Amino acid sequence: MKKPSESASNLKELINDAIRDMEITPEEYNKIMDCAHDDSHIDKEEKALLSQFQQMLSNGTIKRVKG
């Protein structure tokens, strides 16, 4: 089985940090998006993480708050 890329691991860590309190600030959101696009390639692990993250935002699991 292929090991996830370092950028996918970093992205997962940022998302986990952001959702611990079930809220995300604009700064946290921007860090996540910057990390995803940092290497100019979004691999399938990153796509899956971003999809789950966006779903949690859409269904209200994670609340967007002002910074």
N, C-alpha and C positions, 0 to 999 in steps of 0.2 A: 504494500500500500504506500502510495506517495505521501511524503511528509508535507504538511501545509507550509506555504512560503512564510518567510520571516514577516513580511508585511501583513499576511493574514493573521499571524499570531499577535502582532502588535495591534491590529484592528480589533481582534477579539478582546484583548486586554482593555483597550479604550472603551469599547462598548460595555464590557462588564463593569468597569469603573463608573461609567455614566448611569447605569441602571441600578446600582446598589440602593440608591434612595428613591428609585422609580421616578426621577425627575432628570431633565437634561436642560442645561443652559445653552444659549447660543454659542458660547465659547467651546463647550464640550462637543456640540454638534459639528462645529467647524473643524475641530481637531480630528474627529472621526472621518469626515469627508476628505480632509487634507491627507490623512493617512491612507485612505483608500486610493487616492489618486496620485500619491507620492511617487510611485515608480512608473507612472504613465501606463500601467497595465492592471486591470482588475481581473484576477484569476477566479476560478469557479468557487474557491473557498470564500474569497472576499465577497463575491456576488451573493452567496448564500447568507453570509453574515449580514450584509447590508439589507437583504430582503427581509430577514427576520427582524432586524432593527426597525425598518420602515413599517413593518406590520405591527410591531409593538407601539410605535408612535400613532399609527392610524386607529388602532382599536382602543387607545387610551391607557394601555398598560404603563407606558411611560408618558409623563406629562412634560410638555415644553414649558419652561419657566423663563422669566426675564433674568438676565445675568446680573 
